[in-house]
Structures are given as structure tokens and as C-alpha cells.
Amino acid sequence: MATIAPSPPATIDLDVRRLPRTLPWYIEVWGQMLRRKPLGTLGALIVMGMLFLAIFAHALTPYGFAETNLRERFISGSATHWLGTDQIGRDVATRILYGARISLYVGFGAIAIASVIATLLGIFCAYWGGRVDMLLQRAVDAWMAFPGLLILMSIMSLLGPSVLNITLVLGIAAGIRESRIIRGVALSIRENTYIESARAMGSGHVRVTLVHILPNVVPTIIVVATTGLSTVILTEASLSFLGLGVPPPHPTWGGMLSLGGLDHMYRAPWLAIWPATALSLAVFGFNMLGDALRDLLDPRLKGG
């Protein structure tokens, strides 16, 4: 009796190049920004340039931010002082670089505090609702009823000007203000059916909040933090301009506009032009980056 030899097992020819590749979400967002958002890309480049200049300020300039030379007062520009000097001979470019460090330190510190406060307060109010939500939101409404700059000036005059105080005050103020946005997003997420399914399967409040609500709020937190950076930097400059920000001799863009730019604007206009230009570029960069991230991360705006 003839035997039939078993046929070899079928092989599947897989072309690795045709397999779908899953990239991390931040790489996909950056690729979409390069293709679709030229202004957002420009804003990201400005922000990265500011970070580079602020971090390596001590290596990019041979002068100290408080180094004076009365023989070189009011130089408009030279080979040794590219952006000129101020009324006591300090190098303007050096002070702008170190001012970027102070502005970014205060900005990122305040936004980190604000993101934590806004996330905790917004998700807590949205998840529990009822009287807890009503009482906390009325407190937020009362806070927002006061003019922002006026209440910040009052608090800073009580605490005294310092880097730590202005970072804490700006972070708390921004966190209370931005909690309304986080609350609105968390409210819409709480009404989804998978939240009810998680509760029906026995998930506790902490698990529902951390596993199902918080990850879906993260894109909104990133957008709010990015757009809020420009507001925080501008507010810090305003307080420094009024003498309630970071105290001398530490340079800030608002303090440079107030101390040197305002007093000697007609004699030495570069003392006001260069700090104002740096401040405008910072606000423009963070605004463009925040708008681009909002368009790319917000599912309601995709495809628009």
C-alpha cells in the first residue's frame, strides 16, 4: 500500500516593510506639526532656542549679569557688546540671556504647580459633582471675579518680591483659573459608557479616576500648560516692571524695561527695544506652539 508523504507546512511570507508601525504619540504629533503647522513648528524652534540660551547663558557670554563698567556706559553696540550696555555699563545681551533663565524658571515652575492644582481640582469637582462641585466652583468664581493683576500685586506686596514667592503665587493663580477647563473636559469623560462599565465591574473611585479619566485629560493638560506659559511669563514681566517681581540684581525682562528702558528710553532706546523683543518672541513662540498642540491633540478639532 502506497504511503502519501506529508506536505511541508505552509509558510507565510511576511514583508516587514509592509507591517504597520506604531510610533509613540509624541513622535506622531511632532511629525504632524512639521507637515501641517508651520507656525507651530516655528514656535517650537523659538522655545527650544530659548531653552538652549537660558541653559548655556554662562558659557555664551564672558560677562556676569551684574558686572559693571562705568567707562562703557550707554554703548549702542560694538564688537564686545553686541546689544550695547546700560546706564552702569552692564552688557545688555548678557542680562537678556540670564533674564531668559529667570523667566523660564518662573514660567515652568509656575505651570508645573498650576497643572497639579488644576488637574486635582478639576477632576475632583467633575467626578464628585453635587454640592462639593457647587461650593468649589463658587470659590473659583469668586477668585476670578477680582482683576488678576490687581490681586497678584496685593499678594506680592504682602509676601515680598522673590523668585520663590512669585513662582508660587503665579502657579496657584493659574491653577485655580485653568481648573475650569480641566473640569469641563473631565465632565464630558465622566458621562461615557466605559466609566459606568468600570464602576459596574467593581472599580473603585481611585482606579476610575487614575486609569480612565486622567489619561484622557492629559492632552488637555498639555495644551493648557503650553498656552499658559506665555501668560505666566508676561505676568511675571508685568510684576517685575512694577517692582513686585524678582528683585535686583537678578535680571528680568520686565525689570530691564522698568529700570533702564523707561528711565533712559530716549537717550538709549536699545535698553527698551531688546528686552521687549525677547519678551515678544517668547510670548509668540509659546502661543504658536500651544495653538498647534491644541489643534493636533484635541479630537474635536482633528480634520478641521
C-alpha positions in Angstrom: 0.0 0.0 0.0 1.4 3.3 -1.1 2.0 5.9 1.6 1.5 9.6 1.0 4.3 11.8 2.2 3.1 14.6 4.4 3.2 18.0 2.7 5.5 20.6 4.2 3.8 23.2 6.4 2.7 26.3 4.6 4.8 29.3 5.2 3.6 32.8 5.4 5.7 35.3 3.6 5.7 38.5 5.7 7.2 41.7 4.4 8.4 43.6 7.5 8.3 46.8 5.5 4.5 46.4 4.9 3.7 45.9 8.6 2.0 48.8 10.3 4.4 50.6 12.6 3.1 52.2 15.8 5.1 55.2 16.9 4.9 56.9 20.2 2.2 59.6 20.3 4.6 62.4 20.8 6.6 61.5 17.7 3.4 61.3 15.7 2.3 64.7 17.0 5.7 66.2 16.1 5.5 64.7 12.6 2.0 66.2 12.1 3.2 69.5 13.3 6.1 69.6 10.8 3.7 68.7 8.0 0.6 70.7 8.9 1.6 73.5 11.3 4.4 75.7 10.1 3.7 78.4 12.7 3.6 75.8 15.4 7.0 74.4 14.2 8.4 78.0 14.3 7.1 78.4 17.8 8.7 75.1 18.9 12.0 76.2 17.4 11.8 79.6 19.3 11.0 77.8 22.6 13.9 75.3 22.1 16.2 78.2 21.2 15.2 80.0 24.4 15.8 76.9 26.4 19.3 76.5 24.9 20.2 80.1 25.5 18.9 80.0 29.1 20.7 76.8 30.0 24.1 77.8 28.5 23.9 81.5 29.3 27.1 81.3 31.4 29.0 79.8 28.5 27.7 82.0 25.8 28.8 85.3 27.3 32.1 86.3 29.0 30.4 88.8 31.3 28.4 88.4 34.5 24.8 89.6 34.7 25.8 92.1 37.5 29.2 93.0 36.1 29.5 96.8 35.7 31.9 99.1 33.9 31.2 102.8 34.2 33.7 103.6 31.4 31.4 101.8 29.0 28.1 103.3 29.8 25.4 103.7 27.1 27.2 101.9 24.3 24.7 101.3 21.5 26.6 98.3 20.1 30.2 97.2 19.5 32.3 94.1 18.8 32.4 93.4 22.6 28.9 94.4 23.4 26.6 93.3 20.6 23.4 94.7 22.0 25.0 97.6 23.9 25.3 98.4 27.6 23.0 100.1 30.1 23.4 103.1 32.4 26.0 101.5 34.6 27.9 99.6 31.9 26.3 96.2 32.2 26.2 94.1 29.0 22.6 94.0 27.7 22.9 90.7 25.8 24.2 89.0 29.0 21.3 90.3 31.0 18.8 89.2 28.4 20.2 85.7 28.4 20.1 85.5 32.2 16.7 87.1 32.1 15.5 84.2 29.8 16.7 81.8 32.5 14.7 83.6 35.2 11.6 83.9 33.0 11.7 80.2 32.0 12.4 79.1 35.6 9.4 81.1 36.9 7.3 80.1 33.9 7.9 76.3 34.1 7.8 76.2 37.9 4.5 78.1 38.0 3.0 76.0 35.2 4.0 72.8 37.0 2.3 74.0 40.2 -0.7 75.2 38.1 -1.0 71.9 36.3 -1.1 69.9 39.5 -3.7 72.2 41.1 -5.9 72.4 38.0 -5.8 68.7 37.5 -6.7 67.8 41.1 -9.3 70.5 41.5 -10.9 70.0 38.0 -11.1 66.2 38.2 -12.3 66.2 41.8 -15.1 68.6 41.1 -16.2 66.8 37.9 -16.1 63.3 39.4 -18.0 64.0 42.6 -20.3 66.8 41.4 -23.2 67.8 43.6 -22.7 70.2 46.5 -18.9 69.7 46.5 -18.7 70.8 42.9 -21.0 73.8 43.5 -19.1 75.0 46.6 -15.7 74.7 45.0 -16.8 76.3 41.7 -18.4 79.3 43.5 -15.0 79.8 45.3 -13.3 79.7 41.8 -15.8 82.2 40.5 -15.1 84.5 43.5 -11.4 84.3 42.8 -11.8 85.0 39.1 -14.1 88.0 39.8 -11.2 90.0 41.0 -8.8 91.6 38.5 -5.9 89.2 38.0 -3.0 91.6 38.1 -4.5 93.6 41.0 -4.9 90.6 43.3 -1.4 89.4 42.3 0.1 92.8 43.2 -1.7 92.7 46.5 -0.4 89.2 47.4 3.2 90.0 46.3 3.2 93.2 48.3 2.4 91.2 51.4 4.8 88.3 50.7 7.7 90.4 49.3 9.4 90.0 46.0 11.4 86.8 45.4 11.7 84.1 42.8 10.0 81.5 45.1 7.2 83.8 46.0 6.3 84.9 42.5 6.5 81.3 41.3 4.1 80.0 44.0 1.7 82.9 43.5 1.6 82.7 39.8 1.3 78.9 39.9 -1.7 78.9 42.4 -3.4 81.7 40.5 -3.1 79.9 37.1 -4.1 76.6 38.7 -7.3 78.0 40.0 -8.1 79.7 36.7 -7.3 76.7 34.5 -9.2 74.2 36.7 -12.4 75.3 34.9 -11.1 73.9 31.6 -10.0 70.6 33.1 -13.3 70.3 34.9 -15.2 70.7 31.6 -13.2 68.0 29.9 -13.5 65.6 32.9 -17.3 66.2 33.0 -17.6 65.0 29.4 -15.4 62.0 30.0 -17.4 61.0 33.2 -20.5 60.6 31.1 -19.0 58.0 28.8 -20.3 54.4 29.0 -16.9 52.9 29.8 -16.9 54.8 33.1 -20.2 53.2 34.0 -18.8 49.8 32.9 -15.7 50.2 35.1 -17.9 51.0 38.1 -20.2 48.0 37.4 -17.1 45.8 37.3 -16.2 46.9 40.8 -13.5 49.6 40.1 -13.1 52.0 43.0 -13.1 55.7 42.8 -9.3 56.0 42.7 -9.0 53.5 39.9 -11.7 55.1 37.8 -10.0 58.5 38.3 -6.4 57.5 37.7 -7.0 54.8 35.0 -10.0 56.0 33.0 -10.3 59.8 33.5 -6.8 61.1 34.0 -5.2 59.6 30.8 -7.9 61.2 28.7 -7.4 64.6 30.3 -3.6 64.6 29.7 -3.8 66.1 26.2 -5.9 69.0 27.5 -3.4 69.4 30.4 -0.5 69.7 27.9 -2.3 72.2 25.8 -3.4 74.3 28.8 0.1 74.2 30.2 1.7 75.3 26.9 -0.6 78.2 26.3 -0.4 79.2 29.9 3.3 79.6 29.8 3.1 82.7 27.7 0.6 84.2 30.1 2.8 83.4 33.1 5.9 84.9 31.5 4.0 88.0 30.6 2.5 88.4 34.1 6.0 87.9 35.6 7.3 90.6 33.4 4.4 92.9 34.4 5.1 92.4 38.1 8.8 92.9 37.6 8.1 96.1 35.7 6.1 97.3 38.7 8.9 96.4 41.1 7.0 93.4 42.6 8.8 90.6 40.8 12.2 89.1 41.1 14.4 91.7 43.0 17.7 93.1 41.7 20.4 92.3 40.9 18.8 89.3 39.1 17.9 90.5 35.6 14.3 90.0 34.3 12.9 91.3 31.0 10.2 93.3 32.9 12.8 94.8 35.3 15.0 95.8 32.4 12.1 97.6 30.8 11.3 99.4 34.0 14.7 100.3 35.5 16.7 101.1 32.4 14.3 101.2 29.4 11.8 103.5 30.9 14.2 106.0 32.5 16.6 106.2 29.5 14.3 105.4 26.6 15.1 108.5 24.6 18.8 108.5 25.3 19.4 104.8 24.9 16.4 103.2 23.1 18.1 99.8 22.9 17.6 99.4 26.6 13.8 99.0 25.9 13.9 97.5 22.4 15.9 94.4 23.1 14.1 93.2 26.3 10.8 93.9 24.6 11.8 91.9 21.6 12.9 89.0 23.7 9.6 89.1 25.6 7.6 89.3 22.4 9.4 86.4 20.8 8.8 84.3 24.0 5.1 85.0 24.0 4.8 84.4 20.3 6.7 81.1 20.5 4.6 79.7 23.3 1.3 80.9 21.8 2.0 79.4 18.4 3.2 76.1 20.0 0.1 76.0 22.2 -2.3 76.6 19.4 -0.7 73.9 17.2 -0.8 71.4 20.0 -4.4 72.2 20.7 -5.3 71.6 17.1 -3.4 68.3 17.0 -4.3 66.9 20.4 -8.0 68.0 20.7 -10.1 65.2 18.9 -12.9 67.7 18.2 -10.5 69.8 16.1 -8.9 67.0 14.1 -9.5 67.2 10.4 -10.7 70.8 10.7 
